[in-house]
Amino acid sequence: MMKILIVRFSSIGDVVLTTPILRCIAQQLSDVEIHFITKKSFESVLQNNPRIAKLYTIEKSIDEVLPQLKQEKYDLVIDLHKNIRTLSLKRKLGVKSYSFPKLNFQKWLLVNFKKNKMPKVHVVDRYFEGVKEIGVVSDQQNGEYYLQKKDQVDTVQKLELEAKSYVAIAIGAQFATKTLPVAKLVEILKKIEAPKVLLGGPTDVERGEEIMREMNADNLVVNAVNQFSLNQSASIVSQAKVLLTHDTGLMHIATCFNVPIVSVWGNTVPALGMYPYYPGNDANYSIHEVQNLSCRPCSKIGYQSCPKKHFNCMNFQDVTKIAEDVNQMSKK
């Protein structure tokens, strides 16, 4: 049996996007055992995945689990993160490894000089470059996200909404520059015809409350922010008509359930390769971004405030078009 360790430490979306690789390795290789290492905070993303025989997690350092990893005597390491930490891990394990084209230089050119030399290739397809040497190829299918029964949310009981009757709204993002101002988001929500369920984590609580104060009484909105775990939020998304989202982990989770996506992009750009992964089904998502801004992208990740102070990448978004896309996708 071949024993393989897959490495991806963060973050939610990036970890979700490794799941097509896991599936194809499991299905295309005989006698293979897959192990995975990630950060503890992202354990729930993979803990139910049947492709993974063992899931290792770390808080800060690979030394936390290095003795156990050495005992596994891996045949191969597939590095889908490719940074200093993974280089150290591979050296310490001392086994054969493969990685993928991370394209750091091309990203640097795009962010710093706005010169787009990035290939028009999704990051998942670049991940597959890391496994081609072992004969694994893409099956052109979405990612996978597995939920236990305890994580399945009864939307009628918990939200008073039937499944597939509402639009899920991921109201926040990891960084403020990836997030619509509340006033803009409220404008969009008021134009969406279906009931709306607000989703987010602890840092989005104040934002959710502000949205609720601004919404009209005749607009049905359920504030589920910080009321559910990540996996329960994934369950709510899986039962939505559409997901309206920024560049977030929930966006990538939604693709695993084939939920249509309307995505709004601020300082980050889809050209970096992290747009919704719907191979062969571009009609299942739309992208909204303000084109021809000389300052965009200002980062490949994000900031807590606009470096230029104007935040044009979000303030100039076409709220009417975004709402129209949500309403149109809701009727499919």
Secondary structure, DSSP 8 states (H G I E B T S, - for coil): -EEEEEE----HHHHHTTHHHHHHHHHHSSSEEEEEEEEGGGHHHHTT-TT-SEEEEESS-GGGTHHHHHHH--SEEEESS-SHHHHHHHHHHTS-EE-----HHHHHHHHHH------S--HHHHHGGGTGGGT-------------GGG---HHHHHS--TTSSEEEE---SSGGGS--HHHHHHHHHH--S-EEEE--GGGHHHHHHHHHHS-TTS-EEE-TTSS-HHHHHHHHHT-SEEEESSSHHHHHHHHTT--EEEE-SSS-GGGS-S---TT-GGGEEEE---S-TT--S-SS--SS-TTSS-HHHHT--HHHHHHHHHHHHT-
